Amino acid sequence: MTKLLIKLFIKNPDAVQNAKVRKAYGVLAGCVGIIANMLLSASKFFIGILSGSIAVQADAVNNLSDIGSNVVTLVGFRMAAKPADKEHPYGHGRMEYVTAMVIAFLILVVGFELGKESFLKILNPTPVEFNVMSMAVLALSIVAKLWMGLFTAGIGKRIRSSAMTAATKDSLFDMISTSAILISSMIAYFFKVNLDGYIGVVVAGFVLYSGAGILRDAASPLMGEVPPPELVKELIERLLGYDGIMDLHDLLVHSYGPGRTIASVHAEVRADCNFLAIHETIDRAEREIGKAMGMMLTIHMDPVETDNQVLDSAREKIREIIAAVDEKIMFHDFRMVPGEKQNNLLFDIVLPAGTPVTEQERILSRIGEGARLADPTYCCIIEVDFDYSGRI
C-alpha cells in the first residue's frame, strides 16, 4: 500500500535531498494521516458515547489531536520547501524540526487533559457498557494505527525526517493506548470489572511519555547536535580518497535542515607538493563531494613537513606519549622551533566536546611530563581543540 501511494503521488521519489520531493512526501503523509484519523476519531466518539467509556472518548480526542498534528506536518513540510531568501540565506529546512516540536506540544496537551479526566473518572466511577461491536472497532483501530506507523516510518527512513519520526512514535503510542483500552473493555465485558479510569491514566502516561520524547528529539538538532556518524564516516572516506590529502582535522558539520548541510574541514597536504595541483584537487573535492552528499563543503589546506627526520622523530614520540595518556586523543599542526637549550614543540590536541577544564589540565600536564621524560629539551606548547563531529 505504501509503495502504491508513493508511486501514485510522488514524482522522482528517490531524489530525497530535493526540497520539492521532500515536500511531496510530507504532504502525502499529512493527507493520509488526516483522512485516517478523521475516520478513527469519529468511530471512537460514537462508541465512547454509546458505551459511556471515558477512556474510549479520550482516545477519540487523541485521534482528533492527531489530525492537528497531521495538519502541522503538512504545513511544516510546505514551509520547509521554501527556497532561501534574504532573511534566511540557509533556507527554511529547520521548519521540519519546528513541526516535530509543535506535534510534541499537542501530544503533551492531550496527555495532560486525558490524565485529568481519567483521574476524575477514578474518583467518580460511572457504569461502562461495552459490546462486541465496540471491541471490534477498537481492534480495527489498532490495526489502522499499526499501518500508519509503518507508513510514516517508511517515509521517515526514506527522507531522514525528524517530523516523520515524531509521527511514527505518535502512531505507536496511539496503538499501545488503544490496546490498553481494548483490554479494559474485554475485562469489563467478561468479568464485570470497571478499570476504565485506571486504564485512562495509563494511556495518559504513555501519551505524555511519547510527547516528551518527541520534544527532546526535535529540540536536539535545533540546539546543534553531533552529526550522524555515518555522514561523518562517509565524508572522511571520500576526502581521503583524493590523491594528496594525507589526513584531516577540525571537521565541522552544521545542519540547517535535511538536505541543507554546511561542512568545513582542514586537509593536511605535503609542504613540498605542487600547490597549484593540490589546490585544483581540493577544489574538485569540494565540488564532487558537495554534490554527492548534498552539502556545501569548504576545505582548508594545511601544509605538513614530511621529510625532516628530526621533526618526524619528535612527532612520533609525541604520538606515543599522547596514545599512552588516551589513545582516542588526536593531534595535528605539529611544528618544532629549535633552540640552544630547549626545543619548543607546538601542536594542537583534540578532545571530546564538553571535556571539563580539570580534565584538560590533567591531560596537558601528563603530555608535558611525558615529553620531558622522552627528551629533557622538549617544551610542549599545546592548544586544545574540541571534536564537534563525534569522531572521539
Secondary structure, DSSP 8 states (H G I E B T S, - for coil): -HHHHHHHH-SSTT-TTSHHHHHHHHHHHHHHHHHHHHHHHHHHHHHHHHHT-HHHHHHHHHHHHHHHHHHHHHHHHHHHTS---SS-TT-STTHHHHHHHHHHHHHHHHHHHHHHHHHHHHHS-------HHHHHHHHHHHHHHHHHHHHHHHHHHHHT-HHHHHHHHHHHHHHHHHHHHHHHHHHHHHH----HHHHHHHHHHHHHHHHHHHHHHHHHHHH-----HHHHHHHHHHHHTSTT--EEEEEEEEESSTT-EEEEEEEEEETTS-HHHHHHHHHHHHHHHHHHHTEEEEEEEEEE--S-HHHHHHHHHHHHHHHHH-TT-EEEEEEEE--SS-EEEEEEEEEETT--HHHHHHHHHHHHHHHHHH-TTEEEEEEEEEE-SS--
